[in-house]
Amino acid sequence: MGDKVVELDRSQVKKAVQALQAFLKTKPSKKKLFTDDFHKISVLFTLWKIPGEAQTIRIPLPHSTRTDSESICLFTRDEPKMTTDQTVRFYKKLLEERGVKNVSEIIPYKILKTEYKPFEAKLRLLGNFNMFFADSRIRRRLPSHLGKHFYEKKREPLGVNLLSKHLARDIQKMFMGTTVKVNNNGPCSMARVGHSAMTPDELTENIEAAVQTMAEKIRMKGPVLKIIHLKSEKSVALPIYNSNLSQLSKLDTTEAESAAEENLEDTKQTPVKEAKKRKVKEDDEEIPQLVPIEAENKKPKRKQKKIRPADKKHASKQLKMKTGRTMKPKRKPKMK
């Protein structure tokens, strides 16, 4: 567990946050004239090595990474013996009873399949909402109906258990928290930790929580995090953590230990494998080889001679003998 703990310098992180906020104030967003649009602030993790498997990590944060003006869309299943309007009213009433107030629109599964089938409708749906939730009972059926743009922009719906008694708490946790997608294609991954309107102390606490959760939940042995940067969408990445070179020796030892464990497992399994191979060989020896039986009475087929086409004279003679007519030669076309 000691290798998993990352010791951040709080003062250094706070300085980086203040420097990034000062830079973002000089570059206002164009959309700010129409909506309360703030700059997103994220943490970029660089790992020591490429993970062996992909993983999605949910990170609870002490302060919400989103503003109150952001809209949420909820995809629900189609209730039996109900129309789409009745299904929408049913889930609106359910959310009110459970104390959920930040869901702005409810879309049943049937409406998603029919009304949002065109490509332009899917893009419009993606642009109208900032966050998407989905009933966990239909979440696996959504990718084919949403399209690849939801997943390329990392805006895929988060699964929610709508039958939970603590539905408001669960949705609030996901609304306040963030997710990290660790893929096995490279060593870098990014997590959103806040926006430019938050205070430096709130952002610092969110960064610390995200780093510690990332280090604890990622499925890798030995030291994990190599470098951590703080950045926005249009800024330079500011380093807030650099691991020591002494962790390289720990990384080598963990790799050697894992290789030794694999070799030990292989040596344990070799007698069993050899016994299985012997058994297979014995079984193969017991089974006789099948030889095709040749038919004794069958005579070899005679080769048919190819009949050559007869000459024109011979053909004309045969025709005269049979019918009394001769073959007329073809006339050449006259040249004009």
C-alpha positions in Angstrom: 0.0 0.0 0.0 3.0 2.3 0.6 3.7 2.4 -3.2 0.1 3.5 -3.9 0.1 6.6 -1.6 1.1 9.8 -3.5 2.4 12.6 -1.4 1.4 15.9 -3.0 2.9 19.3 -2.0 -0.3 21.2 -1.1 1.4 24.6 -1.5 2.8 23.7 -4.9 -0.7 22.5 -6.1 -2.3 25.7 -4.8 0.3 27.8 -6.7 -0.4 25.9 -9.9 -4.2 26.4 -9.4 -3.8 30.2 -8.9 -1.5 30.5 -11.9 -3.9 28.6 -14.1 -6.9 30.7 -12.9 -5.0 33.9 -13.6 -4.2 32.7 -17.1 -7.8 31.7 -17.8 -9.1 35.2 -16.8 -7.0 36.7 -19.6 -8.7 34.3 -22.1 -12.5 34.6 -21.7 -14.7 32.1 -23.5 -16.7 33.3 -26.6 -19.8 31.5 -25.3 -19.8 33.5 -22.1 -21.8 36.3 -23.8 -24.8 33.9 -24.0 -24.4 31.4 -21.1 -22.5 31.0 -17.8 -19.8 28.9 -19.5 -16.7 28.3 -17.4 -13.4 26.8 -18.3 -13.0 23.1 -17.3 -9.9 22.3 -15.2 -8.6 18.7 -15.4 -5.7 16.6 -14.1 -3.5 14.7 -16.5 -2.1 11.4 -15.1 1.0 9.8 -16.7 1.7 6.2 -15.5 5.0 4.4 -15.3 3.8 1.8 -17.8 0.9 1.0 -20.0 -1.9 -0.9 -18.1 -2.6 -4.4 -19.1 -6.4 -3.9 -19.1 -8.8 -1.0 -19.6 -10.6 0.4 -16.5 -13.1 3.1 -15.6 -12.6 4.6 -12.2 -15.3 6.7 -10.4 -13.9 9.3 -8.2 -16.0 11.0 -5.5 -15.0 14.6 -4.9 -15.6 16.9 -1.9 -16.8 19.8 -4.2 -18.9 19.6 -7.3 -17.1 19.9 -10.6 -20.2 21.3 -12.4 -22.2 24.5 -12.2 -25.9 24.7 -11.3 -26.7 25.9 -14.8 -25.6 22.5 -16.4 -28.5 20.4 -17.7 -28.9 16.6 -17.1 -30.8 14.1 -19.3 -32.0 10.8 -18.0 -32.7 7.7 -20.3 -35.3 5.4 -18.8 -36.8 2.1 -19.8 -40.3 1.7 -21.4 -42.7 0.8 -18.6 -45.1 -2.1 -19.6 -48.7 -1.1 -20.4 -47.8 2.6 -20.5 -47.5 5.1 -23.4 -44.4 7.3 -23.7 -46.1 10.2 -22.1 -47.3 8.1 -19.2 -43.7 6.8 -18.8 -42.3 10.3 -18.6 -44.9 11.4 -16.0 -44.3 8.2 -14.0 -40.5 8.8 -13.7 -41.0 12.6 -13.0 -43.2 11.7 -10.1 -40.6 9.1 -8.9 -37.8 11.6 -9.0 -39.9 14.2 -7.1 -40.7 11.6 -4.4 -37.0 10.6 -4.0 -35.9 14.3 -3.9 -34.0 14.5 -7.2 -34.2 18.1 -8.6 -31.3 18.5 -11.1 -32.7 16.3 -13.9 -34.0 18.6 -16.6 -35.4 16.0 -19.2 -36.5 12.4 -19.3 -36.3 10.4 -22.5 -37.8 6.9 -22.6 -36.0 4.2 -24.6 -38.7 4.1 -27.3 -38.4 7.8 -28.1 -34.6 7.5 -28.3 -34.9 4.7 -30.9 -37.5 6.5 -33.0 -37.0 10.3 -32.7 -33.2 10.4 -32.3 -32.4 7.9 -35.1 -31.0 10.5 -37.6 -27.4 11.5 -37.3 -28.3 15.2 -36.9 -30.7 14.5 -34.1 -28.0 12.6 -32.2 -25.6 15.5 -32.5 -28.4 17.9 -31.4 -29.0 15.7 -28.3 -25.3 15.7 -27.5 -25.1 19.5 -27.6 -28.3 20.2 -25.6 -27.2 18.5 -22.4 -24.0 18.6 -20.3 -24.5 15.2 -18.6 -26.4 12.0 -19.2 -27.7 9.3 -16.9 -29.3 6.0 -17.8 -31.4 3.4 -16.1 -29.0 0.6 -15.3 -31.5 -1.9 -16.8 -31.1 -0.5 -20.4 -27.6 1.0 -20.3 -26.1 -1.8 -22.3 -28.6 -1.2 -25.1 -27.8 2.4 -25.6 -24.4 2.5 -27.5 -26.0 1.4 -30.8 -28.7 4.1 -30.6 -26.5 7.0 -29.3 -23.6 6.7 -31.8 -19.9 7.0 -31.5 -19.8 10.8 -30.8 -21.0 10.3 -27.3 -18.1 7.9 -26.5 -15.5 9.8 -28.4 -16.2 13.0 -26.4 -16.5 10.9 -23.2 -20.1 11.9 -22.6 -21.6 8.4 -22.4 -24.5 8.0 -19.9 -23.7 6.9 -16.3 -25.7 4.0 -15.0 -28.2 4.7 -12.2 -30.3 2.3 -10.2 -33.7 4.0 -10.3 -35.2 1.5 -7.8 -32.7 2.6 -5.1 -34.1 4.1 -1.9 -31.1 6.5 -1.8 -31.6 7.7 -5.4 -31.0 11.4 -4.7 -27.7 10.7 -2.9 -26.5 8.4 -5.7 -27.2 11.0 -8.4 -25.7 13.8 -6.3 -22.5 11.7 -5.9 -22.2 11.2 -9.6 -23.0 14.8 -10.3 -20.3 16.0 -7.9 -17.7 13.4 -8.8 -15.8 12.5 -11.9 -14.6 9.5 -13.8 -11.2 8.4 -15.2 -10.9 6.2 -18.2 -7.7 4.2 -18.1 -7.0 2.5 -21.4 -4.4 0.0 -22.4 -3.4 1.9 -25.5 -1.1 4.4 -23.7 0.1 5.6 -20.3 -1.9 8.9 -20.1 -5.5 9.5 -18.8 -7.4 12.6 -17.7 -10.0 13.5 -15.1 -12.1 16.7 -14.7 -11.6 18.1 -11.2 -13.4 21.5 -11.4 -14.0 24.7 -13.3 -12.5 28.2 -13.3 -15.2 29.7 -11.0 -14.2 27.6 -8.0 -11.9 28.8 -5.3 -8.3 27.7 -5.2 -8.9 25.8 -1.9 -11.8 23.9 -3.4 -9.8 22.9 -6.5 -6.8 21.9 -4.4 -9.0 19.6 -2.2 -10.6 18.0 -5.4 -7.1 17.4 -6.9 -5.9 15.7 -3.8 -8.9 13.5 -3.6 -8.7 12.6 -7.3 -5.0 11.7 -7.1 -5.3 9.5 -4.0 -8.4 7.7 -5.4 -6.7 7.1 -8.7 -3.6 5.7 -7.0 -5.7 3.3 -4.8 -8.2 2.0 -7.4 -6.1 1.4 -10.4 -5.3 -2.3 -10.9 -1.5 -2.2 -11.2 1.3 -3.4 -9.0 4.1 -1.3 -7.6 4.5 2.4 -8.2 1.8 3.7 -10.5 1.9 7.5 -11.1 4.9 9.0 -12.8 3.9 12.6 -13.5 0.8 14.6 -12.7 -0.1 17.8 -14.6 -2.9 20.4 -14.1 -4.4 21.9 -17.3 -7.5 23.4 -19.0 -8.7 22.9 -22.5 -6.6 25.7 -23.9 -3.7 26.0 -21.5 -0.2 24.6 -21.1 0.0 21.6 -18.7 1.5 22.7 -15.3 3.4 19.9 -13.4 2.3 19.4 -9.8 3.9 16.0 -9.1 7.1 14.2 -10.2 7.9 10.8 -8.9 11.4 10.0 -7.7 13.8 8.0 -9.8 14.2 5.6 -6.8 10.8 4.2 -7.8 12.4 2.7 -11.0 14.1 0.1 -8.8 10.8 -0.7 -7.1 9.2 -1.0 -10.5 11.9 -3.4 -11.7 11.6 -5.5 -8.5 7.8 -5.7 -8.9 8.1 -6.8 -12.5 10.7 -9.4 -11.6 8.4 -10.7 -8.8 5.5 -10.9 -11.1 7.6 -12.7 -13.7 8.9 -15.1 -11.0 5.3 -15.8 -9.9 4.2 -16.6 -13.5 7.2 -19.0 -13.9 6.3 -20.6 -10.6 2.7 -21.1 -11.8 4.0 -22.5 -15.1 6.3 -25.0 -13.2 3.4 -26.1 -11.1 1.2 -26.6 -14.1 3.9 -28.4 -16.2 3.4 -31.9 -14.6 -0.3 -31.6 -15.1 0.2 -30.5 -18.7 2.6 -33.3 -19.4 0.2 -35.9 -17.9 -2.6 -34.5 -20.2 -0.3 -34.7 -23.2 0.6 -38.4 -22.4 -3.0 -39.2 -22.0 -3.8 -37.6 -25.4 -1.0 -39.5 -27.0 -2.2 -42.8 -25.5 -5.7 -42.1 -26.7 -4.3 -41.3 -30.1 -2.5 -44.6 -30.3 -5.5 -46.6 -29.3 -7.6 -45.1 -32.1 -6.9 -47.0 -35.4 -6.4 -45.0 -38.5 -9.2 -45.3 -41.0 -8.2 -46.6 -44.4 -10.6 -46.3 -47.4 -11.8 -49.7 -48.8 -11.3 -50.1 -52.5 -14.1 -51.7 -54.4 -12.9 -54.9 -56.1 -15.5 -55.2 -58.8 -15.2 -51.7 -60.0 -13.8 -51.4 -63.5 -11.6 -48.5 -64.4 -13.4 -45.9 -66.4 -12.4 -45.6 -70.1 -11.1 -42.3 -71.3 -13.4 -40.8 -73.9 -11.6 -39.6 -77.0 -12.1 -36.0 -78.0 -14.0 -35.8 -81.4 -12.4 -33.3 -83.6 -14.7 -31.1 -85.8 -15.1 -32.3 -89.4 -13.8 -30.4 -92.3 -16.1 -28.1 -94.3 -16.0 -30.4 -97.4 -16.7 -33.5 -95.4 -19.6 -31.8 -93.6 -21.1 -30.6 -96.8 -20.9 -34.1 -98.3 -22.6 -35.6 -95.3 -25.3 -33.0 -95.6 -25.8 -33.6 -99.3 -26.2 -37.4 -98.7 -28.8 -36.9 -96.0 -30.8 -34.0 -97.4 -29.8 -33.5 -101.0 -28.7 -29.9 -100.4 -25.2 -28.4 -100.4 -23.8 -25.8 -98.0 -23.5 -22.4 -99.6 -20.3 -20.5 -98.9 -20.7 -17.2 -97.1 -20.5 -14.2 -99.4 -18.1 -11.4 -98.6 -19.7 -8.0 -98.1 -19.3 -5.6 -101.0 -17.1 -2.6 -100.3 -18.8 0.7 -101.1 
